[in-house]
Every structure is written in C-alpha cells, then in structure tokens.
Amino acid sequence: MRLTRTLALAATAAAALSIGAVIPAAGTTSVSPDTPTYQEFAASTYRDVDGSYVVNGDEVISNQGDLRAFYEQLIGPETINDGLIVNTVGGVDDKWSTSQVGNLTYCVSTKFGARHDDVVSAMASGAALWESASSKIDFVYVSGADGNCTTRNKSVLFSVEPVQTTQYIARAFFPSTPDRQQNVLIDDSIWSSGSWTPTNIIGHELGHVLGFRHEHTRPESGTCFEDNNWRPLTPYDSSSIMHYPQCNGSSDDLSMTSADRAGVVALYGN
C-alpha cells in the first residue's frame, strides 16, 4: 500500500528518521534545536537492498542528491546550517583580518584581450556570491591597475591573470599564501565548462581566497582526501560550492547553497 503525501511533513519526516526529531514544513524560518542535520537524516533513512533510500514509509529516492533535495523541501533550505571548512596554519584559522576582508582589492589583467570585460563581469558576480552572504566581505575592483596587473603591483591585494594550461580551469590562493603568489589565474576553458558557469567557478576560487578549503577533503566524502589542516565551521555539505562534483558531490554546477552562506557567517560574521 502506497502512503500518500497528505500526511503532515513533520510527522512523515519523524517516521522516516526514526529519531523523534521535529522537522517543520517547507518555508518555515525557525528550526528546533532537535532538528537533525542532513547527515543525521541520511544516516537514519532506510536504505533498501538496491541502495535506494525509502522515505514516507514506502517511497523510493534513488540517490543522495535527490535525498538532499527531499530533506531541504522538508525543513526549508534557508534553515540548513551545513557549510564550510577553513584552512588552518599551525592550528590557527587562515583568514583575513576584519579590516582586510572588507577591502579585498584586485585588478583584471588587460592580457585577457577580448575576454577582459567577460572576466571583469565573472569576477564581480563570483564575488557577489560571498558578499551577499556576509556584509563584512567586500571585493573591490581597481580598474586603474589593469594595465599592470601582476602580483608585483602593490596598489591591489591580488591580481587576476590569464594562463594557458591543461591542469586546471582556474587557480587561487589562501590568505596565508606569500604575496608573490597571491593571484587568481584563469584558463580559457572557463568559457566552455558546461554546467560549471564562470560565475560559479570564480565563486569557488574566491572561496579559497577567503580561506575556505575543498569540502571533499572531509572523511565523509570518501574520496579526494587532501590533508587535515582545516577546521570545520559546520557539518559536512556534499553540495557546497567548495565541493567538487566528481568527488562524490551532490551538486553538478558548483552553485552556492544556503549551507555555504551559513559557513561564511560562522567565520566572518553577518
């Protein structure tokens, strides 16, 4: 017998979780302290013999990405507190000071040629992802430095320069990186990366600039481990903008989530 979706969401969620948590209906803006994280929800949801998840008693969800979407529908994506991890150096958070994070100046090299304006636009939209999450963050474009846009130009904090390589689409740095390497390098493949838009790719790289590590280095990912030099800000998030899709990520477009925004606030404040 197939259960109907007319049951109250809170009741069906509690039944599926089997941990007695109370989950509000989608759209609710407050969450009980007992509301499970996505990881608790996934761990407590029954997995059938074929690996699929069973929710609402007898409804099948085939993969983690769809299960995450189901979870977000139940509690409302604005209430999720999963998120990011910050790089550490000697056990200390690798982050900008309050004054510096509000003045992250950069230039965009004129060597991008016909793509210069496109890079300027992608930088602005990628930066806006983080700026909209925390009022403390401000990436400042200094167009007057574009003609001499290298790491040697001390009128800006970092440079954005073109590169030709098959090793990566774009590359960035951490706050602790030496000045001579504080640049964002972008290959032409950024314009032909399918569902990975230039905005989201740049957003991912600027996440590193702010000190955030790849989310998939966490053990929960099960692959792509890098090292242990990081501190968790919030629980593991497989759909984070900082999580490569090919490393068991549950998002295929590097989009920023409400989880990521919560992680930014945890490190830099509202």
KAVENVEN-V982562 format. One record per residue. SS is DSSP state (2 for helix, 1 for strand, 0 for the rest). PSI is psi in whole degrees, 0 to 359 (none if undefined). D_FIRST is the distance of its C-alpha to the first C-alpha in whole Angstrom. Layout:
BEGIN
ss=(SS	SS)
psi=(PSI	PSI)
d_first=(D_FIRST	D_FIRST)
END
This chain:
BEGIN
ss=(0	0	0	0	0	0	0	0	2	2	2	2	2	2	2	2	2	0	0	0	0	0	0	0	0	0	0	0	0	0	0	0	0	0	0	0	0	2	2	2	2	2	2	2	0	1	1	0	0	0	0	0	1	1	1	0	0	0	1	1	1	0	0	2	2	2	2	2	2	2	2	2	2	2	2	0	2	2	2	0	0	0	0	0	1	1	1	1	1	0	0	1	1	0	0	0	0	2	2	2	2	0	0	1	1	1	1	1	0	2	2	2	2	2	2	2	2	2	2	2	2	2	2	2	2	2	2	2	2	2	2	0	0	0	0	0	0	0	1	1	1	0	2	2	2	2	2	2	0	0	0	0	0	0	0	0	0	1	1	1	1	1	0	0	0	0	0	0	0	1	1	0	0	0	0	0	0	0	2	2	2	0	1	1	1	1	0	2	2	2	2	2	0	0	0	0	0	2	2	2	2	2	2	2	2	2	2	2	2	0	0	1	0	0	2	2	2	0	2	2	2	0	0	0	0	0	0	0	0	1	1	1	0	0	0	0	0	0	0	0	0	0	0	0	0	0	0	0	0	0	0	0	0	0	0	0	0	2	2	2	2	2	2	2	2	2	2	2	0	0)
psi=(131	124	148	161	11	351	151	137	320	319	316	322	315	321	318	323	326	29	9	16	151	117	122	162	159	138	346	140	354	150	138	145	340	358	129	150	170	320	320	318	311	318	331	354	132	133	127	178	335	6	353	159	145	120	165	31	309	25	136	135	126	332	173	326	315	327	320	317	321	316	315	326	324	311	349	121	335	350	355	137	22	168	238	169	144	141	148	148	114	31	3	140	133	89	164	154	164	319	320	321	341	6	60	84	145	161	163	116	138	351	351	347	233	341	3	309	327	320	319	315	316	322	316	315	325	319	324	332	317	322	326	341	328	127	349	341	132	111	125	114	123	90	333	345	3	325	340	52	88	174	348	349	105	3	352	158	318	160	155	114	154	154	153	112	157	5	333	164	317	159	145	209	169	163	328	354	139	148	322	348	12	80	161	119	134	126	157	341	350	337	358	43	26	234	349	97	155	321	312	325	313	320	317	313	321	338	319	318	325	352	2	139	171	126	332	0	349	150	334	335	325	3	171	30	140	296	183	15	67	160	131	133	327	175	162	140	105	346	11	151	340	9	117	131	324	358	48	27	154	7	139	7	8	29	153	141	169	332	314	317	323	323	321	314	324	327	317	348	170	none)
d_first=(0	4	6	9	13	15	15	18	19	21	18	16	18	20	16	16	20	20	24	24	25	25	25	26	24	26	29	30	34	34	32	32	34	31	29	28	30	28	29	27	24	24	25	22	19	18	19	17	19	20	21	18	17	14	14	12	10	8	11	13	17	20	23	25	26	23	22	25	24	21	23	26	24	23	26	28	31	34	33	32	35	35	38	41	44	47	50	52	56	57	55	55	53	54	54	57	59	58	61	60	56	58	60	59	61	61	62	61	64	65	65	62	64	62	59	60	59	55	55	57	54	51	53	53	49	48	50	49	45	47	49	46	45	48	51	53	53	55	56	59	60	64	65	68	68	66	69	70	66	66	66	70	69	70	69	65	63	61	62	59	61	60	59	59	57	54	53	51	50	52	53	54	55	55	57	59	60	63	65	66	62	61	59	56	57	55	55	55	51	50	50	48	45	42	39	42	44	47	46	44	46	49	46	45	49	50	48	50	53	51	51	47	46	44	40	39	42	40	39	35	36	36	39	42	43	47	48	48	50	48	47	43	43	39	36	35	34	33	33	37	40	42	39	40	36	38	38	34	34	31	33	35	37	39	38	39	36	36	36	39	41	40	42	45	45	45	48	50	49	48)
END
